[in-house]
Amino acid sequence: MPSSRTILPALVIMTLGFSSLAKAEPFVLQHSWYDFSGQPHQLNLVLSEQRVSQALTEGRDLYDYKNIFLVIINNAKQLANDISTPTAQLKVEREGMGYRLSYAYLSGHEEEAMAQGRRVQTFIDGAYDDLQSVTYYRQDKLSKTLVINYNAIVEDFQDIFSQVDTIFRQSDRGKNAIQMINDRLAFLQSIPYDDMTKSDFDLNTPIRMMAEHRGDCESKQVFMAGLLRKLFPNRMIQLVTLPDRSHILLALEMPELPAKATYAKDGRRYVILDATGPGLSPVENSADTRIAFDFDYGNKLWYPIN
């Protein structure tokens, strides 16, 4: 009978080649871009070979979520089959990248079926919980599928955000909040866009994005969230997915802006940002961003960034 502890050995980890680092100490990741006023900039991210190696060959982004999901659900199906009886049967049915439990039982055996369901659900929850220490996926219990734990990524790359924040602060003197945000937006929007459809993981984590020089909307919004958390440690920051648009945006609490320039939620006013690019889109374009993605009226899922 499967245990949640049998899940991890069954997964295949993709290991990347690392010859390009060849004893480089320190290793420098560079990126050049122009800000919104047309001024050139260059960022030199100086990291140890060990840190880059850890991020590229040992990171929690090396799992293919489809394989993870299939391993867990197939084990859950087997468990459901093993514990079903002639009086109560339980099935685990896959629905896309989600699942549901279905029951069939004789009169008077409902509790037996429900107990089977609780046992299988506990197994699935435990399998997902075990994965969180080695992947960036967590279970969304509402949709019953795997979703990316954005906060875990932000936490794991605090050293990167701190170094990039220090670099930006050298030119922050005399600038207001909007100008500082725009500098960081221009940096991320200038990184070449890639939809990541050919990658096992759904986004490029910060070091990988800088090393590979590419990233999609999730890659850039997560990086931006990490930078904004350094810049505004006491403000609410949220990543907002737009399922109907297959896109993700960033919401930053900015009560100092006029109400018409912000989006209100739970008593807070947010400016809506898009670090994706490749076109440059400053804070001042927040209203246009909301209109372009039908933000005010479309379906949204909010993820607070700690």
N, C-alpha and C positions, 0 to 999 in steps of 0.2 A: 504494500500500500504506500503511495507516494507521501513523502514528507516535504514541508517547505524547504528543508535543508538540502534536499536532493536537486533543487532547481539550479543553483549556481554552477555546479560542475557540468551541467548539461548545456550550458551556454558557451558559445564560441566567441572568443575575444579577438578582434582584429588588431594586429600589431603593425604599426607603421615603421617603415625604414627610417633609420636615424643617421645614416652615413654623412648627411650634410652638416651635422654638428661637429664632427671630427675634432674632438678635444678643444673646441672653441671656448675660451675663458677670458673675458666674459663674452656672451653671445648678445649681439645687438640686432633688434628688430626695428627697422626704419620705415617711416611713412612720410611722404611729402604731400602737401595740399595747399589750396588757397582758401582764405577765409571769405566771409561775405563781402568784405570791402576790396577783395582782390589781392590782399597781401599774402606772400608766400610763407609757408611754415614747414618745419621738419621736426618730427618727433623721433627720438632715439630711445627705444625701450631697452635698457641694459639688464640682462638676466644671466644667471649662472647656467651653465650647460645642464646641471642637474635639474634646475627648475623647468627648463624648456623640455628636457627629456621626460620628466615626470608628467608634464601636461600633454605631450604628444603621444607617449607610448604607454602610460599607466593611468590616464585620466578616466573619469567616470562617464565619458562620452563615447566609449569604445564598443558599446553594445547596440545591436540593431533591435529596436523596440518591437519589431514584428516577430523576430525570433523569440524574444522574451515572452511576449504575449502568448504565442503558440505553445511554448513549453509549459507555461503555467496552466493554460486552459486545457490542454491535452491531459495533463496530470489530474486536473480537477474532474474532467470527464471520466477518467479511469476510476477515481475515488468514488464518484457518484454511482458508477456502475457496480463497484464492489460492495457498497453499503446498501444498495437497493434490495428490497425484499418482495415476495409475491404480493404483499398487502400494501406496499408503499414504494413507488419508484420515483427516482429523482434524475433529471437530465440537466446537463450544462450545455446550453445552446449558444453558439457564437453568433454575434450580430455585428458584422463588420469588425472593428477593433474593440468591441465591447462584448458583453455576454449577459445572459439571463438564466435564472434557475426556473425550471418548470417541473410541476408535480403531477403525479397520477396516483390516487390511493383509493382503497375501499372504504366504505362507510365505517366510521369509528376509528380510522387510522390516520386522521389528519395530523395529530401531534407527532406520530412516528415520522411522517413525511417532513414536517417542519423541523424536527430534530436532525434529520438528514441534511436539510438545507443549511441549518446553522453550522453543522460540521464542515460542509464543503465551503461555505462562506468564510469560516475561520481559517481553513487551509489556504484559500486564495488570498485573504488579507495578510496572513503570515508570510506567504511567498513574496508578495509585493513589499512587505516591510523589510524582509531580508535583503531585497535588491537595493534598497535605498543607500546602503553603505558602499555599494560598488557601482551604482548607476545614478543618473540624474532623473530617473523616472520615479513617479509616485502614482498611487491609485487615486483617481477621481471617483469617489464613491457614488456620486450622482449619475455619472455617465457609465460607471463600471468599466473604465478603460484606463490605460496608462497616459499620463500627461507629464510634461517636463516640470521639474521642480526648479523654478527660476531662482528662488532664494538660495538654494544649495549652490548654484553656479556663482551667484554674487558673493556668497560667503567664501567659496574656495579660491576666488581670484581677488581677494582684498589687497594683496601685495601689488597686483598689477594696477588696480584702480588708484591705490595710494601713490604709486610712482607717476602715473599719467596725470593725476590731480596735481602733484607737486610741479610737474613740468608746466601745466597750464597756469598755475598760480603765479608763475614768474612773469606772466604777461597780463594778469588779472587786475593789477593795480590801476585804480582810477576808473574801472569799468563798473557799470551797474549789473544787476542780476541778469537781465535779458541779454546783454552783450556777452557775458560769461557763458551763458547757456548756448548762445549762437556759435561761439568759438568751438565748443565741444560738438555741437551738431554738425558744423562744417567738416570737422575732422572725420567723424563717422560716416557722414553722407558721401565723402570722397573715396572711401574704401570701395573697390569694385564690387558690384552686386552679383550674387550667385544664388539661385533659388534652392540649392542644396538637394535637389531631387536625386542626385546620383550618390549621395552620402548616406551612410547607415544611420547617423544621428541627425536630428532635425535642424540643428544649428551648429555654428562654429563657436566654440568657447573662446574667450578673449585672446589667449596666447595663440591658439590655432588660427584664429582670424587674422592676427597680425603676421603670423608665419606664412600662411597660405595666401594672404592678401586678398581675401574674399569673404563675403558674409551675406546672409539674407536678412529679412526684416527682424526675425527673432534674435539673430546674432548681434545685430546693431542695437536693438532696443535694450537688450540685457546689458550690454556694455555701457550704454548711456545711463541706464538705471544705476549701475555701479558708480559711475562718475558723479551723477546728481546726488547720490547718497552721501558722497564726500563733500560736495558743495553745499548741500542743504540737509544736514543731519537731522533736523527737527521737523521737516516737512513730509507730508504724505506723498509717497511715490507709488504709482500702480502701473502694472503692465495690463493692457486691455486687449484681449483677443476679439476679433470680429469674425466669427465663424462663417457668416454669409459672404464675406469678402476674402476669406483665407488670408487674413492679415493681422498684424499686431501693432498697436500703437502704445505710446507712453503718456501717462497722465501725471503732471506735476502740480502740486498744490501751489497756487499763486494768488492769494487774496488781494494783493496790491494792484492787480489788473482790473480794468472795468468789467462789470458783470457780463456785458455783451461779448467780451473776448474770451470768456471762460465757460466751462461746462460744470454745472452744479450737481453734486452727488453727496448725499448724507451730510448736508450742512457744510460742505467744503466746496471751494471753487478751484477747478483744475484748468491749466492750459494743456492742450493736446498736442503732442510733439511726434514727429516721425523722423527717426534718424536713418531711415533706409537709404534714401537717394535712389539713383545717381543724381537726380536734380537737387539743387540746394533749396532747402525749405527752412527759413528762420522761424523763431518764436512768433514773429508778427504774422505768420501765415497760419496760425492755429485755427482760425475760423474757416479758412479755405480747406485745411486738412479735414476738419470735421465734415464739411459739405462733400468733399471728394469721396469719402468713405461712408457717407450716410451715418456718421457716428451718432448723432443725436437721436436717431430713430431706429437704428439697426440693433440686432441682437448682440449683446456684449457679455464677456466674462472678465471679471476684474481679479487681479492677483496682486495684493499688496507686497511691496518690497521692503523687507525689514532693514 
